[in-house]
């Protein structure tokens, strides 16, 4: 493999080019112009990948950046003196100012270096029983193999402050399904112990009337069932629990990893009480030093308390000790609910309101903290490296600073904000700033608004010979324009008020269970709120359920994602399925989304209670018609099985008495570059356009050229 993105263009890509259109106006060919956005990803001097300001330009199809006066920048610094050798596109193909841009309006480019600096995340339990992460970077030769990476990862020593409740056996890294050409996201390495370690968090009211959350690492038998573990964990009674209220029972608020194959798992339990409910109120305000801070108070309320009652209660909270120049008005509580409180324990956010405005500037020196702090509710939890502030009146115009403390290389959170720029103040705002010496400053386009004069087209006879049109019967097999089993369906989104409610819960560190109803799209706001936290997002989508742990969300550029699954899709040829499964029953799955998720997600789907006790073995069907083993799950008494995904495509689950592996795949159906049990990179290609009609008009002629675009 290459340590950077590898060349992945297939023969299909070369033989089936993507359609584009040229319009003939009289004797002139006219290329339409469109906006093109190019995002550049490169490695900072601390090893983190970062995307700077985007390049945005108006350009014609088949034109180049050079023709538009754009020069691709060069990163100023690099990690461990890596040598920058150029930019590559999503397929690993070199991309320069002379590269023709045919159709894409959004282009992601990654810096390519002479060596591969790969990030690792080591997860283990420390001496206090906390599940912690230690980040490491390792520079490998550019042609490093997956086996070499795995060997290095598992050879690292155990942490000095290791959990003593169970014997440490070593490190385990799972590269199944990982595209080893993708070095941008960390490789996950997990500690393996003699027993499974479950992190159990108990939330309860203590004897000081404070809502506390206590995390315990509990070693359990590896074959223990979820039901057995839940019953055992619920026996716990805190020694400092409140005596002023009567404890009723523990309520499960979230769980994951409680199946036999998992090395570790977690469960979140919250206390419920006989005659009352509890409400945590997180109050955000600027303290007397001018810093943005959070203070949490817990309210014990009657069971029939309403959200409206809570809003009144919050508004009656005393004035905080605020910075001397701020004029405090009162508290605003966003409960996002009405009627009687729905949950036994609610979390409410209250923000201080002022007549004038506080403007803060908070500087971070690494990408993770910078991105986490961009969420206003996390700023109080993320330690900045420097900060400054000023109190101004609404409507006042300020100049954004070019230096905060000792930090001078400032990048603001959005491209429209920059050092020395003007900003009109209308509300309180905390500017979240990244300090780095590796910022790539894009050069300004030279008159990007001036496309080629339509009266003076670029040599029309060169791109496509109008006298020699493409043979109409060869572009695409007319009987297969689009796979009939997989029509595009309109994506259904969650209502805005539901998204806001779930984001608020996640921001408070709560796991959420979302009834998606008819919705299939998970908004990026929910994913961003969960990212990095030990919380679970459970998405009930009717016939199946997705479960995502915030710690498994790794992508830095999250987007809305359609997690629709078609069960029994029959997208994989029956002969292929039979060759793998023989007489064993199967269930095919097709995911609507194309390509990687940017996170790991567990899918629970019912395959029939008649298969209870068997294993559901998940295989991926690649673009070459080969099969790749992914993982397995035990089918419960109701016929439900849970398997893991990080990439969307077509899959088949084989129900069998044993756990299968790649060795169960017939040799003719194994990827060509694969031997034994080693998994290959997941990638898939699928035609996006089936057929395009040629229309001959009196004043216009359309010329077609094909290009097949990689969809997965």
N, C-alpha and C positions, 0 to 999 in steps of 0.2 A: 504494500500500500504506500501511498504517499502521505506524508505527515500533513500536507495541506489538502485541499479539495482535489480529488482525482478527476481525470477526464471521464465523463460518463455518457458521452454522446453515442447512441446506438446506430446501427445501420438503418433502422426505421426512421430515426431522426434525419439522417442524410437523404434517404430516398423519398421521404414524405414531408417536404417543407411546408411550413405554416402558410395559410392563405394571406395574401395582402392584396390591396386593390389600387390600381392606377386608373384615374379618370381622364379621358381625352376630351378636351374642350376645343373644338375646332381642329386645328393642326397641332395643338400643344397638349402635352401630358402634364397634368397638375397633381402633385402629391399633396394630400391634406396635411395640415399641421396639427400637432397635439402637444399637450404638456407631458414632459417626461421627468420623472423624479428618480434620481440615482442616490441610493444610500450606501455610504462607505463604512465598512467595518475594518478596524485595525487593532493591533495590540498595543496597550499602553506599556510604560516602562515598569509597571508592577505586574505585568502578565495578563491583565484583564482585557477582554475584548470590548470595544466601545465603538459606537457609531456617532460620528460628528455631524455637523450641519449637512443637510442633503444638498445635492446639486439639483437645481430645477431649471429647466430650459424648454422653450418652445422650439420644436423642430419637425422637419418633414420625415416621413418614412424613408428608410434607406439612406438617411444622411448620417453624418458622423459628428462627434463632439468637436473635432478639429474644424469642421466646416462652420460650426456655430460659435467658434472662438472660445471653446472650453478646453482647459488643460487639466488633466487629472492630477490631483495633488500627490505629494510624497510624504508619508509620515515622518515627522522630525526625529522621533526617538523610537526605540524598540526595546523589547525585553531581552536581557542577557546578550546584547549586541547581535541579535538576529539581523540578518541582512535582508532588506526588502528587495524583492525581485520583480514585483509587478502586481497587477490586479487580476482577479479571476471572477467569472460569473458563477451562477448557481450550479453549472455543470462542470466547473473547474476549467473552463476554456479561458485562455488569456483574453483580456479586455483592455484595449488601448483607445487613444483618441481617434484612431483610424478604423475602429470597429463599426460596421454599419449597424444601426439600430432599426430593425424592421418593423416590429409591432409593439413590443412591450412598453407600457407607460410607467411601470414601476420596476426598477432594476436594482438588485442587491449585489454589491461587489465586496469581496473580501481580499484583504492584503495577503499576498503569498510571500513566504519567507524561505530562506535557504535551509532552515531546520524547523522542526515541529515542537513548539512549546505547548504541552498539553496540561490542562488543569485537572486536578483530582480532588474529590471530596471524601474524606475519611470520617465515617460516622461510627461512634462508639459511646458506651456509657462510662462516665467518669466516676471518680471515687465517691461523689455525692449521689450517684444514681441518676444523673441528668444525661439525656441523650444529646451529645454535643458533636460538632463538626469541626474538623481540622482541615484546612485547605493547603494543598501542595501543588507546586508546579515542577514539571520535569521536561527538560529539553532533550528530544530524541533526534536521531538522523531523520532526514526527510522521508526515507524509504522504510521506516520502522513498521513492523508487522503487528497485528493484533495480539499474537502470542507473546511477543516481546513486551508489549505494554502490560499485558496481564501478569507476566512473570515479574516485572518490576513492581507492579502495584502490590502483589501479595507478599513480596519479599521485605516490605518495610517493617521496622520494629514496632512492637506494641507501645502504646502511649505510656509514659511514666506514671501517670495518675489514672489507673485503670480501675474499673468497677471490680469489687472483690466478692460479689455475691454469687458468681459462677466463674468457672475456669475459662480463660480466654484460649481459643483454639487456633486462631489465625484470622487473616483477612480473606474476604470473598469478594470477587468482582465478577459481575455478570455482563458480558459483552454480547449476549444473544440479541439479535435484532438491531444492534448498534452499527450504524454506518461509520466504519473506522476512518473514513475520509473526513468526517465531521469532527474537527478538533476544537470547535468553538465552545461547546458546552462541557461542563465537568464530567469526568468519569466517576461513577458512584461506587465507592468501596465501603463494605460494611463489615464490622467485627462479628465474628462467629464465636459463640460461647458453647459450653457443654450443654446448657439448657437454652430454651427460647427466653428472651428477655422482653417483658411487656412493660411499657411505660404507662402507668396508671395515674391520671390526674384527678384529684378530688377537689371539687369546689363546694365550699360550705361557709356557714356563718360561725365565726369564732366567738369566744367569750368577751371580746371587745366590741362586738357588733360590727365587725369588719368582714367583708366577703373575701376569703382567701382561697388560693388554689395551690395545692400541695402535690408535687410530682413524686411518685415512688417507682423505682425500678424493681420489678418482681420477677424472679426466675421461675419458670413453669416448665412442665413436661412438654416436649416438642409435639407430642401427639394429642395434647389436650384440646378439647373442642371449645368453640366460642361459648356455648352454653355453660360448660363447666367452669370456664374462666370467669364469666360474668357472675355466676353464683358465688364463686370464691371471693372475688374482688368486692362484692357488695356486703361482705361481712365486716369490713373495716369500719371502726368508729374512732373519730379523732379525739385525742385527749383534751384538746383545747376547744371543743365544740361548744356552742352557745347553750346555756342552761335556761335562758329566758323563753325559748320556743321549743316545741316538741318535735323531735325528729320523726319523720315518717318513713322515708326510704331513699335509696339512691336511684337516680334516673340516668340512663345511658344517653349521653349527648353526642357521642361520636366514637367510632372505632375503626381500626384498619389493621391488616397484617395478622389476623387471628386464625390463620389457616396453617396446616402442618408444614407446608413448604417454606414458610416465611421464617427468617432468622429472628425477627423481632416484630413487635406490634405495639399498638397503643389503644387505650380506652379512656374516654373522658366521662367522668361521673359527676353529677351535680345533686346536692342534697335537696330534698323536698320536705316541707313541714306541714303539720296537721292543719293549723288554723290560719296560716299566713303565707304570703309570697314575699320574695325578696327582689329588690331592684338595686343594681349598681349604677351609680351616676358618675360618669367621667366628666369632670369640669375642666375645660381648656381655657386658659387666660394668660396674659402677660404679667409676670411677677414683678416685684419691686426693682429687680435688676434689669428688667426689660426682656427677659427670656421667655420664650413660649414654653408653658409648663402644663402639667396635668395633675389634678387632685381627684382622688376617687373616694366617694362616700357611699355607704350602703343603707338603704331604707327598708325597714320591715313594715309591710302594709297588709291590710285585710285582703282576703281572697277575692272580694268583689270590687277591688280597686280598678279604675279604668285608666286608659292612657291619658284622658283629659285630666284626671286627678293628678297624675304624675307630672304633667306639664305645669299645673298650678303649684305643685310641691317644689319643683325645680325653680320656678320663678321666685319663690319665697326664700331661696337660699341666700345667705348673707353675702355682702360685697367682699370680693377677695382683696388681698393686699396687692394693689396694682402699682405699676410704674407711675411716678408722681405727675407726669404731664398728660396722662390718659384720663379722659372723662368717662367713667363707667356709667352705663345706662341700665343694664340689667342682664338677666340670663335668657338665652334662647334654647329651648329643648326640642329637638327633632325626634319625636317618638315614632313617626311613620305608622301609626296605628289608631284604631278607634274602638271604643267599647271596652269590655273587661280584658285585663291582661291575659294574653294567650298562654304564656309560659310560666312555669314555677319560678324561674329566675330570669328577670329581664335586665338588659344592659342598655342604658340610655346615655346619649352624648349631649352635653350642655356646653354651649360656647358663650363667652362673655361678649357683650355688645358695647360699643363705645360711640360717642359723638364724633370723635376724631379717629385717626387711623395710626396703627403701628406698622411700620415697614421693617422687617428683619432680613438680614443677609447671613445665611448659614453655609459654611464651607465644609466640604467633605473631600477626603483624599483618595477614596476608592469608589468604584462604580456601584458596588452592591449597596453601600450605605447611602450613597447619593440617590439611587433609585428608590430605596425603601423610604427615605425621608421625604420623597416627593409626595407621599400620602400625608396630608395634613395631620391625620390622627396618629401618625407614627413619628412625627418630628420630635416629640417630647421624649421618645424612647431611643432615638439614635443620637449618639454622642458626636457632635460636630467638632471640627478642629479649630474653628475660629468663628466668631459672629460679631456683627455690629447691628445697630438699629437706629431708627429716627422716627419721631412722632411728627406727623404732618396733618394738615387739614384736608378734608375731602375736596377733590378737584385740583389739588396742588400738583405741579409737574416736578419730578425729581430726576436726577442723573444717576444711572446705575454705576456703582463704583467699579474701578478697575483693580482695586486692591482691598482685601479684608484681612486685617492682621498682617502676617508675613506672607500671605498668599497673593500671588500676582497673576497666575495663569488661570484665569477664571472662565469657566463655561457655564452659562445659565441653562435652566432646564428645558427651554424651548428656543428654536433658532431665531425667533423674532426678538429675543432679549439678548443684549450683549453689553459688555463694559463700555461705558460712555454714552449709551443710548438713553433716550428720554422715555419716561413712564408716567402716565397720568394716574394718580391715586384716586380710587373710588371706594376701596374696601381695605381691611387689614390684609396684609400679604407677607408671607415668608418666602423669600427667594432662596431656592435650593441650588447651590453652586458646587460644581466639581472643579477642583484644582488639578491640573495636569500639564506637563510640559510636552505632551504628545498630541496636542490638538492639531487636527488637520484643518487649515483654513482653505476653503475652496476659492478658486479664482472666479471672479465675476464674469459672466458671459459677455461676449462682445456683441451688442445689439441683437439679443436673442429674438426680439419681436419681428425681425425682418426675414421672413422666409424667402425662398427663391421666387422671383417675380413670375407669376403664372404666364405672362406673355413671353418670358424667356426661360423656358424650362431646362432642366439639366438633361442633356442628350437623351431624348426619349427613346431613341432606338437602341441604347445600350442596355438598360435594365431588362427590357423585354422586347423582343422583335415583334412588332405588330403584325408582320406578315407571316410569322411562325408561331401561332398560339399553341399553348400546351394542348396535347391530345386530350379531348374531352373524356374519352373512355378510360383513361389511365389514372387520373388523379387519386381517386379513392374508390374502392369496391362499392358500386352503387347500392348493392343489396345490403350493405352493412354500414350505413352512415353513422349510426350511434347504437351502442349496445342496447337492445330493447328492454333488457332486464333492469337497466339502471337509468331511467329518465330523470331529468333534473326536476326537482320539486321546489316550489317556493319555500324558502326558509321561514320558520315561524319564530318570532322573538318574544322574550318575556316582557311583560308590562314594565314601564320605567319605575313605577312605585315598588314593584317586587324586587327589582335589581337594587334599588336604593336601600331597601330594608335588609337584604342579604349582605350587601357591602358593609353596612353599619355593624352588623353582627360579626363579620369576619374581621373588621378593623378592631373590634373589641376582643379578638382572640377566641371567638366562639365558632364551633363547628355548625354547619347549616345543613338542613334537609329541605330540598326544594322540589315541590310538586310542579313539574314542567308543563302539565296539562297537554296542550297540543304543541307547545314550543319545543324546538330542537336546537336552537342557537344559544350557546353559553356566552354571555357578553364578557369582553376582556376585563371590564371593571371588577367582576367577581373573581376572575383568575388573578388579577393584580393584587386584590385585597387579601387573597389567601396565600400568595407566593411567599415561601420562606418560613411560614408559620406551621406549627404542629397542629393544624386544624384540618377537618375533613369537609369537603363539599360533596354531598350526596344528591345526585340528580335522578329523581324518579320519573322515568319517561314512559311509563305504562307497562309495556311488555319486557322492559329491561331497565337496569339501573347502572349509572356510572358513579364511581367513587374516586375522588381525587384528593390526595393529601397535599397540603400546601408546600411541604418540603420536597415533593416530587416535581414541582413546577420550576423549570430551570431557564426557560427562554427569557431573553431580555426584551424581545419585541413581540409581546403577546397581542393577539388579535381576537375578534369575535370568531367563534368556531362552531360549526354545525356538527353535532355529535349524533346525528340520526343514524340508526342502524337498520338495515333491511335483513330480517331473519328469514332463513330458507330462501335465499336469493337465487340460488342455482346459477351463479355467474361462472363457476369453475366447471369445466367439462366433466360429465359424468364418468367418462373413462379414466380421467386423471384421479378423481375421487375414489373410484373403485380400486384402482391400482394401489392406492395408499391404504385404504380402509378394509379392503376385502369385503367380508360379510358384516363387518361392524357398522352400527348405525352412525350417521353423520348429521351435522347441521351446518349449513353454509351461512356466512355473515358477510354483508357488504356495507362498508361505511361510506356515507355521502361525502364527507370531507376528503380532500386530496392531500396526501403528503404527511409530514411529521406534525404532531400535535404541539410540541414544545414542552411537553410534560408527560409523565406516566399516568395512566388511568386504568382502574380496574372495572371491567364490565361484568355484571351479574345478569345472566340470561337463563331462562328456563328451557331445558332440553328434554324434559319429560321425566316424571317420577319413576317410570319403569327402569330408568338408568341409575337410580339411586345406588350409591356405594361404588360406582365406577369412576374412572377418571375422564374428564373432558380434556382432550389434547388439542391444542391450538396450532394450526399450520397456516403459514402465509403463502399466498399464490402470487409469484412474481411475474414480471412482464414477459419473461421468456418461457412461461408455462411450467416453471419449476416450483417445488414446494420446500418451504423452510420451517422447521420446527421453532415455535416461540416459547410456549410454557404450558403447564397443565394445572388443573384444579380438580378437587374432589367434588363429586356431585352429591348434594345433600338429599335428605329424605323427601323433599318436595320437588326434586328435579332441578334445582338451581345450581349453576356452576359459575365460578368467578375466574376469569382469565385477564391477563394484563396486556395493555396496548400502549404504544407511543407513536403509532404511525397508522394512517388510514389506507385501506386497500380492500382486497377480497380475501376472506379467510374461510377455513373449514375446521370444525371441531369434530374430532373422532372420539366416540364413546367406547372405551375399552376397559377391561379389568385391570390393566396395569398402566403406569405412566409411560408414555412413549418418548422417543427422542428422534434426532435426525437420522440415526441409523435405521429407523423403521421406514424411511423413504426409499422406494426402489431407486437403484442407481441411475436409471434413465430419467428420473424426475428430480435429481439433485442438481443444484447449480453447478456449472462447469468448473468453477474455481473453488469448489468446496469438497472437502474430504472428511470422513468420519462424522463427528458431532459438531464440528465448528459451524457456527451460524454465519450467514453472509449478510452483506448490507441490504437493507430494505429499500427498494426503489421500484417504481412501476411507471409504465408509460401507457397512455390511453389516448385515442384520437379525441380531439375537442371539436373539430368541425367535420361534418360528414360530407355534405355536398353543397356547392355554391353554384347558383344559376348564372349563366351568361346572358346578359340583357343587352341587346343592341338598340340604342336609341338614336334619334336623328342627329343629336349634337353631342353624344357621349358614347364612349366605348369602354367596357370594363375588361381589363386583362387580369387573369388569375394566375397566381403562382402559389404552390402549396408548400407548406412546412408543417410537419407534425410536431406538436408541442408536448413536451413531457408533462404529464398531469400529476403523477404521483412519484 
